Amino acid sequence: MDRILETAMTYLNRRDSLIYSYHGNTFLQDGELTDPDNGGRGRIDCSTLVHLAMAGMGYGDSPYVTGDDGKFFDALCPWYDTIITFRDLFLKYSDRSCDIRRAYGLARYCRENGLEIGQNDERRPGDLVFFDAPPSVYEEYVKYGAYMAVSHVGIVTADTDIMINATGRSDHRYNAQHDPVQLTRIEDRGTPVITARMTF
């Protein structure tokens, strides 16, 4: 689990090279890697950050630097129960309600595959915390078919009240006051609807 956090921190440390990009615009969603209107910064969202961290692919080895997303997709997924690549995993869980590239799809995968931990269990560093959509857009997520209306995911840090996450700002514009990747108090985002512990 330390490796997940160390990898995620490389994105926090290079947040000046990134821009928060709403779902559908990151390389995991077959979108453009960078935003030419914002200084060529790499596009990132919450689930992309989590997948890169779980793959052990730090910022320097990421498609944002190399331009090669094949290295990520062909990497073995370390938390799956058999030898499978991330490409295989995404293809296997590609229906709308369980598109594992998105936060709600990963949440559903975790619940259905026994990775969810109980509400009374203590969070540990490296756990994933999933949150449902805020009231202003909750019904949109329900209508879309998002599992449990999950809209956000973060990674628990050594201070288990804090998570590292791509912030979830959907204005598509870089704003120095709202870094694209940051440390956030979990309670400031609300109560997680699912907490999951990936197994390696």
C-alpha positions in Angstrom: 0.0 0.0 0.0 3.0 2.3 0.5 3.7 2.0 -3.2 0.3 3.3 -4.1 0.8 6.4 -1.9 4.3 7.0 -3.1 3.1 6.8 -6.7 0.1 9.1 -6.1 2.4 11.6 -4.4 4.4 12.0 -7.7 1.3 13.5 -9.2 0.7 15.8 -6.2 4.3 17.0 -6.5 3.8 17.7 -10.3 0.3 19.2 -10.0 1.6 22.4 -11.8 1.9 20.1 -14.9 -1.7 18.9 -14.6 -5.2 20.1 -15.1 -8.4 18.6 -13.7 -10.4 17.3 -16.6 -13.9 16.0 -16.3 -14.7 12.3 -17.1 -14.2 11.5 -20.7 -11.2 13.7 -21.3 -8.3 11.7 -19.8 -6.3 9.0 -21.5 -8.2 6.3 -19.6 -11.3 7.5 -21.4 -9.7 7.6 -24.8 -9.4 11.4 -24.7 -6.6 13.8 -25.3 -3.6 13.6 -22.9 -3.0 17.3 -22.7 -4.9 20.5 -22.9 -3.4 22.9 -25.4 -5.5 25.8 -24.1 -3.9 25.5 -20.7 -0.2 25.3 -21.4 -0.2 21.7 -22.5 -1.0 20.5 -19.0 -1.9 16.8 -18.6 -5.5 16.0 -18.1 -6.4 14.1 -15.0 -9.5 13.1 -13.0 -10.0 11.2 -9.8 -10.2 7.7 -11.3 -7.3 8.2 -13.6 -5.1 9.2 -10.6 -6.2 6.1 -8.7 -5.6 3.7 -11.6 -2.1 5.2 -12.3 -1.3 4.8 -8.6 -2.5 1.2 -8.4 -0.5 0.4 -11.6 2.6 1.8 -9.9 3.1 4.3 -12.7 4.6 7.5 -11.3 4.3 10.8 -13.1 7.7 10.5 -14.8 6.7 7.1 -16.4 3.1 8.2 -17.2 1.7 9.0 -20.6 1.7 12.7 -19.6 5.5 12.5 -19.9 6.1 9.7 -22.4 3.1 10.1 -24.6 2.7 6.3 -24.6 -0.5 5.1 -23.0 0.2 1.5 -24.2 2.6 1.0 -21.4 -0.2 1.6 -18.9 -2.8 -0.5 -20.6 -0.5 -3.5 -21.2 0.7 -3.4 -17.5 -0.4 -6.3 -15.3 -3.1 -5.3 -12.9 -1.7 -6.3 -9.5 -4.9 -6.3 -7.6 -6.9 -8.6 -9.9 -7.2 -12.3 -8.9 -5.6 -13.6 -12.1 -2.9 -12.4 -14.5 -4.7 -9.8 -16.4 -3.7 -6.4 -18.0 -5.5 -3.1 -17.3 -6.7 -3.3 -21.0 -8.3 -6.7 -20.3 -9.9 -5.4 -17.1 -11.4 -2.4 -18.8 -12.8 -4.5 -21.6 -14.2 -7.0 -19.2 -16.0 -4.3 -17.1 -17.1 -1.9 -19.9 -20.8 -1.7 -19.5 -22.1 1.7 -18.4 -22.9 0.8 -14.8 -19.5 -0.9 -14.2 -17.1 0.9 -16.5 -14.1 0.3 -14.2 -12.3 3.4 -15.7 -14.7 5.6 -13.8 -15.1 6.0 -10.1 -18.6 4.4 -9.9 -17.5 1.4 -11.9 -14.5 0.8 -9.7 -16.7 1.2 -6.7 -19.1 -1.5 -8.0 -16.1 -3.7 -8.8 -14.8 -3.4 -5.3 -18.2 -4.2 -3.7 -18.9 -7.2 -6.0 -15.4 -8.7 -5.6 -15.2 -8.5 -1.8 -12.8 -5.6 -1.5 -15.1 -3.4 0.5 -14.3 -3.0 4.2 -17.0 -2.6 6.8 -18.1 0.9 8.0 -16.8 0.1 11.5 -13.4 -1.1 10.3 -10.5 1.4 10.6 -9.3 3.0 7.4 -5.7 2.2 6.4 -3.2 4.1 4.2 -3.8 3.1 0.6 -7.5 2.3 1.0 -9.8 3.8 -1.6 -12.7 6.0 -0.5 -15.7 6.5 -2.8 -18.2 9.3 -2.5 -21.6 9.9 -4.0 -22.5 12.9 -6.1 -23.4 16.2 -4.4 -27.1 17.1 -4.2 -26.8 19.5 -7.1 -26.0 16.7 -9.6 -27.1 13.5 -7.7 -30.1 12.9 -9.8 -28.0 13.2 -13.0 -25.8 10.4 -11.8 -28.8 8.3 -10.9 -30.3 8.8 -14.3 -27.0 8.1 -16.0 -26.8 4.7 -14.2 -23.8 5.5 -12.1 -23.5 2.8 -9.4 -24.7 4.2 -6.1 -24.4 7.6 -7.8 -20.7 7.5 -7.0 -18.9 10.5 -8.5 -15.5 10.6 -6.7 -12.7 8.4 -5.4 -9.6 9.2 -3.4 -6.7 7.4 -1.8 -6.3 7.4 2.0 -2.9 8.7 3.2 -0.8 8.0 6.3 -3.1 10.4 8.1 -6.2 8.4 7.7 -8.4 11.5 7.9 -6.8 12.8 4.7 -7.0 11.6 1.1 -5.0 12.4 -2.0 -7.3 13.0 -4.9 -7.8 14.7 -8.2 -10.1 17.4 -7.0 -13.2 16.9 -9.0 -13.6 20.4 -10.3 -15.5 20.2 -13.5 -14.9 23.7 -15.0 -12.1 22.2 -17.2 -9.8 25.2 -16.3 -6.6 25.3 -14.3 -7.1 27.4 -11.2 -4.2 28.0 -8.8 -6.5 28.1 -5.9 -7.9 24.7 -6.7 -5.0 22.4 -7.6 -5.9 19.5 -9.9 -4.4 17.1 -7.4 -4.4 17.8 -3.7 -4.7 16.5 -0.2 -8.3 16.8 1.1 -9.8 16.1 4.5 -12.1 13.1 3.9 -14.9 14.6 6.1 -14.8 17.7 4.0 -16.0 15.6 1.1 -18.5 13.8 3.2 -18.9 10.2 4.4 -17.6 7.6 2.0 -20.3 5.4 0.6 -17.8 2.6 0.1 -14.3 2.1 1.5 -12.2 -0.6 -0.3 -8.9 -2.3 0.3 -7.1 -3.5 -2.8 -5.2 -6.7 -2.3 -1.8 -7.4 -3.8 
